[in-house]
Amino acid sequence: MGRLEQIRDVSGTVSRETLNKLELFEAEFRRWSTRINLAAPSTLESLWERHILDSAQLAALKPQALRWLDLGSGGGFPGAVMAILLAERDCAIIDLVESNNKKAAFLRTILGSLNAPATVHICRIEDATGRMDTPEIVTARALAPLSRLLELAAPWLEAGAVGLFHKGRDYAAEIAESRDAWRFDLVEHRSKIDPASRVLEISGLARRQAEANANESAR
């Protein structure tokens, strides 16, 4: 299967021009990785499958969503890949939050050169609220355990956004732990890249303690 067929298989309709942009991103990622630590060197050999295709599968999950937010974007997974794919959707935009100056410089440089509909915010996630319009979708990949990730994403998820979070083989334990502090609706999407992994779709987020306090006040 060629690369165009691969990317279409995981993300839906993709033009050859967008494929070319993804391959330019891949080449620049490799070039910058010789100078700054964008990803573990051991993963560079499988960069296309392990990082780019894995990120691109989000596009097929919410094909109508136009406003995205990526937390802890790092080297650009999934945020930069989604930015390139979102260029094919009229009026789509994605905000990327990354506190590391060197990684943020990479993201701004490469996404700017590709005319991707992206804004890179150089700040901590805790300081990002209020810097962008409310997103429809919040993403994060390899950022934190789910319980901590929900805490970081809460300002947007509690306002009605939906989370799409990549999780590895221990996802079930992370879900169970998270339910001690949070109530949420969950859809588990089997990863198209690693069948043992999941993309967790989370909506209706609420803190259990807040609910308990509200019930107590109502009595």
C-alpha positions in Angstrom: 0.0 0.0 0.0 1.4 3.4 -1.0 1.5 6.3 1.3 -1.5 8.1 -0.2 -3.5 5.0 0.3 -2.2 4.6 3.9 -3.1 8.1 4.9 -6.5 7.9 3.3 -7.1 4.5 5.1 -6.6 6.0 8.5 -7.9 9.6 8.1 -10.4 9.7 5.2 -10.2 11.7 2.0 -6.7 13.3 1.6 -5.4 15.1 -1.5 -2.0 14.3 -3.0 -1.0 17.9 -2.1 -1.7 17.3 1.5 0.3 14.1 1.4 3.2 16.1 0.0 2.9 18.5 2.9 3.0 15.7 5.4 6.1 14.3 3.7 7.7 17.8 3.9 6.8 17.9 7.6 8.4 14.5 8.0 11.6 15.6 6.3 11.9 18.8 8.3 11.1 16.8 11.5 14.1 14.5 10.8 16.3 17.5 10.0 15.5 19.4 13.1 15.8 16.3 15.2 19.5 16.3 14.5 19.7 19.5 16.5 16.9 19.4 19.1 15.2 16.5 20.8 11.8 16.3 19.0 11.2 12.6 19.6 13.1 9.6 20.9 15.8 8.6 18.4 14.6 5.0 18.5 11.3 6.0 17.0 12.6 7.9 14.0 12.9 4.8 11.8 9.1 4.3 12.1 8.3 8.0 12.1 5.6 7.8 9.4 3.7 4.9 10.9 4.3 5.4 14.6 3.8 9.1 14.8 2.3 10.6 11.6 -0.3 7.9 10.7 -1.1 7.4 14.4 -1.9 11.2 14.7 -3.8 11.3 11.4 -6.4 8.8 12.5 -8.1 11.5 14.6 -9.3 13.3 11.4 -11.7 10.4 10.7 -13.2 10.5 14.1 -14.5 14.1 13.9 -14.6 15.0 10.3 -17.0 17.9 10.8 -15.1 19.6 13.6 -13.4 22.9 12.6 -11.9 24.2 15.8 -9.2 22.1 17.5 -6.8 22.5 20.4 -3.7 20.4 21.0 -2.2 20.3 24.4 1.5 19.7 25.0 2.2 19.5 21.3 5.9 18.6 21.6 7.3 17.8 18.1 3.8 18.1 16.6 1.9 14.9 17.3 -1.0 15.0 16.8 -1.3 18.8 16.6 1.0 19.5 13.6 -0.3 16.6 11.6 -3.9 17.6 12.3 -3.0 21.2 11.3 -1.9 20.0 7.9 -5.0 17.8 7.4 -7.3 20.6 8.6 -6.1 22.8 5.7 -8.5 20.9 3.5 -11.5 21.9 5.6 -12.8 25.4 5.0 -12.5 27.7 8.1 -10.8 25.0 10.2 -8.1 26.1 12.7 -6.1 24.4 15.5 -4.3 26.0 18.4 -1.1 24.2 19.6 0.1 24.7 23.2 3.8 24.0 23.8 6.0 25.5 26.6 9.4 24.4 25.2 10.8 27.3 23.2 12.8 25.1 20.7 9.9 22.8 20.0 7.6 25.7 19.6 10.0 27.4 17.2 10.0 24.2 15.1 6.3 24.1 15.0 5.9 27.8 14.1 8.5 27.5 11.4 7.3 24.3 9.7 3.6 25.0 10.0 4.1 28.6 8.7 6.0 27.4 5.7 3.2 24.9 4.9 0.4 27.6 5.3 -1.3 25.3 7.9 -4.2 26.9 9.8 -2.4 26.8 13.1 -1.4 29.1 16.0 1.3 28.0 18.3 1.1 29.3 21.9 4.4 29.2 23.9 3.1 28.7 27.4 2.2 26.2 30.0 -1.1 24.4 29.5 -2.3 25.9 32.8 -1.8 29.4 31.4 -3.5 28.7 28.0 -7.1 29.3 29.0 -8.4 32.5 27.6 -5.9 32.7 24.8 -8.1 31.1 22.1 -11.8 30.6 21.4 -13.5 27.6 22.9 -12.5 24.5 20.8 -14.8 21.7 19.7 -12.0 19.1 20.1 -9.1 18.9 22.5 -6.3 16.5 21.7 -3.2 15.2 23.5 -0.8 12.4 22.9 1.9 11.0 25.3 1.4 13.9 27.6 0.3 12.6 31.0 -1.7 9.8 32.7 -5.5 10.2 32.0 -6.4 11.5 35.5 -3.8 14.3 35.1 -4.7 14.9 31.5 -8.4 15.4 32.4 -7.3 18.0 35.0 -5.3 19.9 32.4 -8.0 19.7 29.8 -10.9 20.4 32.2 -11.3 24.2 31.4 -12.3 23.2 27.9 -14.0 19.8 28.4 -16.2 21.2 31.2 -17.2 23.9 28.8 -18.4 21.4 26.3 -15.4 20.4 24.2 -14.8 16.7 23.4 -11.4 15.1 24.2 -9.6 12.8 21.8 -6.7 11.3 23.7 -4.2 8.7 22.5 -3.6 6.0 25.1 -1.4 2.9 25.1 -1.9 -0.6 26.3 -2.5 0.4 29.9 -5.5 2.6 29.0 -8.0 0.5 31.0 -6.2 1.1 34.3 -6.0 4.8 33.5 -9.7 4.9 32.9 -10.5 3.1 36.1 -8.2 5.4 38.1 -9.7 8.6 36.5 -13.2 7.6 37.5 -12.4 8.1 41.1 -12.3 11.9 40.6 -14.2 12.4 37.4 -17.5 11.6 35.7 -17.4 11.4 31.9 -18.9 9.7 28.9 -16.5 7.5 27.1 -16.1 6.0 23.7 -13.1 3.8 23.1 -11.8 3.8 19.5 -9.4 1.0 18.6 -6.2 2.4 17.2 -5.8 1.8 13.5 -2.0 1.7 14.0 -1.7 -0.4 17.2 -4.7 -2.6 17.9 -3.7 -2.8 21.6 -4.0 1.0 21.9 -7.0 3.3 22.0 -8.1 6.8 21.2 -10.4 7.8 24.1 -13.2 10.1 23.2 -14.3 11.9 26.4 -17.3 14.2 26.8 -19.5 15.5 29.6 -16.6 15.9 32.0 -17.5 16.8 35.6 -15.7 16.6 38.9 -17.2 14.1 41.3 -16.5 16.3 44.3 -18.3 19.2 42.6 -21.3 17.0 42.0 -21.2 15.8 45.6 -21.1 19.4 46.9 -24.0 20.5 44.7 -26.1 17.5 45.9 -25.3 18.4 49.5 -26.3 22.0 49.0 -29.6 21.0 47.4 -30.6 19.0 50.5 
